[in-house]
Amino acid sequence: MSDLATEDDIARARSDPAFRQQLLAHNLEQLLSALNIMRKNNDKDPKSVRLIKEGVDLAVKLADRLHQKERDPGPKAA
C-alpha cells in the first residue's frame, strides 16, 4: 500500500469493508507515528504544528470519503 490513498483505493474501500479497515488503520498508524516523532522531539515549531493539524485534517477527510457511500448511497429509483 502506498503512502497516500489513491482514488482506486478509495473506490475499493467503499465496496470492501475489510480493505476499508485496512486502509484506515494503515493511514492512522502513519499519522500516529509522525505525531509521536514530533512529540518526542518536543517540536513546537509553528511549521510543525501546522503540519500536525494538516495531518489530522487529512485523516478526518479520508475517513469522511470512505464513509461517504454510507451517508449518500446515491440516487434512489422512483
Buried (B, 14 or more C-beta within 10 A) or exposed (E): EEEEBEEEBBEBBBEEEEBBEBBBEBBEEBBEEBBEEBEEEEEEEEEEEEBBEEBEEBBEEBBEBBBEBEEEEEEEEE
